[in-house]
């Protein structure tokens, strides 16, 4: 019994000392608003979300990357805070008559890079969205010109309105396609 009481005393003392130990503060994550999210310099090293997306409605080809945090998500789950995706928007090359050029595979031939869109999710990031009826959870958006530095004049409300109907898929276009291709 004395041995048992000694073990309990040691466990209790350890718990008290651990409780008094200095716990380092959790790292602060910057809180962004629409239009403020920076373009990550290393995004081209990230996994591809989807590639060679054909947009016949506006004669574009899109390449989408997702950071490792988002890539770790399992089908059926929402993407975690810290997820960032980057979409390169290319103009399809055109024939002399203005119609989009197609390769041997029947797909548009990628031309000039027009813009780069960034979509990110963080705790509380969507709180200041206006108008509030366009809130996409805690997702925010930013748009850059092809140089990746100059902010594009695009209104992020357009991004929000387009993604709004996708609430059941965590506001992500091609959610199912991504997980099916990823396997």
C-alpha angles and dihedrals in degrees: 000000000000089000091050091050089048091053091048090050091050091048091048092048091049091050091050093048092047090048090053095045116111108261112207113238118256111259113263115241114209113247114226134195129210111296093018101083108114123228106250110236093216099049094115088065091058124097115275113253090196133337137212095012108184117219107187091172092069102015095248140137119208135200117194126196127189127200120243092258091059093039089060091064118115124224111271094029129102116246111262126244108276094045113138126181127188124202122197111205115206129186112234112244112253135222120229090270092055096253117131115265115238128204126225088276091060093247127124115270109241113243133173122351106247106179144343120227123201124200120186139175126209138153108282094356093126095050096098098043114137128235090032093211087070094056112136098198107267095331120121133184141215131180128208134187119247092275089067091227107070115077112236117233091236117131110238088214086077090058091047095049091050094049096040097090089057097073092125089057095047089262091293122137115223092013093151094042091053094053093042092053092043090054 
